[in-house]
Amino acid sequence: MADFSGSDLTCLRGERLVFGGLSFAAKSGDAVMLRGRNGAGKSSLLRVMAGLLSPRSGQVCWDGESIADDRIAHHARLHYLGHPDAVKPVLSVRDNLRLWGQLRGVQNIEHEIDAALDVLDIHHLARVSGRYLSSGQKRRTALARILMGQSDLWLLDEPTVGLDRESCGEVSRMIADFRARGGIVIYSTHIDLEVDNPTVLDLDEFAIPMVEWLLEHPELDGTSPVSTQEAAQ
Ligand SMILES: Nc1ncnc2c1ncn2[C@@H]1O[C@H](COP(=O)(O)OP(=O)(O)OP(=O)(O)O)[C@@H](O)[C@H]1O
């Protein structure tokens, strides 16, 4: 049984404190839904969870070990789906999936591609170049990527953006299947995505006014990149 957790996380983006004192815990088969207003820090938290962004304080652990101790192992166990679909315009859908699969060292790659194309119902697009795809078709191609190869953790940033209702249903089924196999799914969404019994993490609860945060962390005052003017607001 895998265990993914974060404790007392503080995140700064540029010169802004986004959230502080945030903790979470999930184990195999769990789903965590991130919600919060625009700019609350959902994407930032997913990047921290993926090890793509370092928290200002606190740590993220997999099975009790900090992910910062072995980022390569962490990246190998997860799929991160960000806002941009990262579909290469000059490659066909199949070639895009092949490239992703090769980068991850996926075995039986053609079989895995066919299975992913089936689940996302985009077999008919296999030979179409990325540049000719609609935004929903690009999103489905990006989603097909997370089905390829083994993974234990999906970090999905608004996975249903641009998708029609039917495709949203596919995403719900993908999540349910992955959880049934013991995967952990953490996702942000602004729509009602059908996911069975997720834990809700509301980022709005962790926004701390900058002045309060600096008062609680005097050791960081003066070393913080925050401008005096912004801290005073
Ligand atoms: N690359 C960056 N550099 C500096 N600040 C950033 C960067 N990316 C995001 N931010 C800031 O971090 C804060 C949180 O942004 P984030 O994208 O994590 O929020 P979000 O909850 O995902 O928003 P949304 O619901 O609009 O997608 C915002 O104030 C944003 O302006």
The ligand as an SDF file (V2000), in Angstrom:
LIG
                    3D

 31 33  0  0  0  0  0  0  0  0999 V2000
    5.3090   31.0160  -13.1660 N   0  0  0  0  0  0  0  0  0  0  0  0
    4.8030   31.8280  -12.2380 C   0  0  0  0  0  0  0  0  0  0  0  0
    5.5280   32.8470  -11.7400 N   0  0  0  0  0  0  0  0  0  0  0  0
    5.0200   33.6720  -10.8070 C   0  0  0  0  0  0  0  0  0  0  0  0
    3.7870   33.5440  -10.2920 N   0  0  0  0  0  0  0  0  0  0  0  0
    3.0280   32.5460  -10.7550 C   0  0  0  0  0  0  0  0  0  0  0  0
    3.4810   31.6450  -11.7400 C   0  0  0  0  0  0  0  0  0  0  0  0
    2.4900   30.7640  -12.0060 N   0  0  0  0  0  0  0  0  0  0  0  0
    1.4710   31.1070  -11.2120 C   0  0  0  0  0  0  0  0  0  0  0  0
    1.7940   32.1720  -10.4580 N   0  0  0  0  0  0  0  0  0  0  0  0
    0.9450   32.8150   -9.4590 C   0  0  0  0  0  0  0  0  0  0  0  0
    0.6910   31.8640   -8.4420 O   0  0  0  0  0  0  0  0  0  0  0  0
   -0.6460   31.9920   -7.9780 C   0  0  0  0  0  0  0  0  0  0  0  0
   -1.3160   30.6420   -8.0390 C   0  0  0  0  0  0  0  0  0  0  0  0
   -1.4560   30.2540   -9.3980 O   0  0  0  0  0  0  0  0  0  0  0  0
   -2.0000   28.8190   -9.7830 P   0  0  0  0  0  0  0  0  0  0  0  0
   -1.9250   28.7220  -11.2680 O   0  0  0  0  0  0  0  0  0  0  0  0
   -1.2860   27.8130   -8.9810 O   0  0  0  0  0  0  0  0  0  0  0  0
   -3.5170   28.9110   -9.2910 O   0  0  0  0  0  0  0  0  0  0  0  0
   -4.7680   27.9940   -9.6550 P   0  0  0  0  0  0  0  0  0  0  0  0
   -5.5270   27.7790   -8.4000 O   0  0  0  0  0  0  0  0  0  0  0  0
   -4.3280   26.7800  -10.3830 O   0  0  0  0  0  0  0  0  0  0  0  0
   -5.5810   28.9500  -10.6270 O   0  0  0  0  0  0  0  0  0  0  0  0
   -6.6720   28.6190  -11.7660 P   0  0  0  0  0  0  0  0  0  0  0  0
   -7.8920   28.0830  -11.0880 O   0  0  0  0  0  0  0  0  0  0  0  0
   -6.9180   29.9800  -12.3740 O   0  0  0  0  0  0  0  0  0  0  0  0
   -6.0510   27.6610  -12.7490 O   0  0  0  0  0  0  0  0  0  0  0  0
   -1.3100   33.0890   -8.8030 C   0  0  0  0  0  0  0  0  0  0  0  0
   -1.2830   34.2920   -8.0380 O   0  0  0  0  0  0  0  0  0  0  0  0
   -0.4140   33.2060  -10.0040 C   0  0  0  0  0  0  0  0  0  0  0  0
   -0.3970   34.5180  -10.4800 O   0  0  0  0  0  0  0  0  0  0  0  0
  1  2  1  0
  2  3  1  0
  2  7  2  0
  3  4  2  0
  4  5  1  0
  5  6  2  0
  6  7  1  0
  6 10  1  0
  7  8  1  0
  8  9  2  0
  9 10  1  0
 10 11  1  0
 11 12  1  0
 11 30  1  0
 12 13  1  0
 13 14  1  0
 13 28  1  0
 14 15  1  0
 15 16  1  0
 16 17  2  0
 16 18  1  0
 16 19  1  0
 19 20  1  0
 20 21  2  0
 20 22  1  0
 20 23  1  0
 23 24  1  0
 24 25  2  0
 24 26  1  0
 24 27  1  0
 28 29  1  0
 28 30  1  0
 30 31  1  0
M  END
$$$$
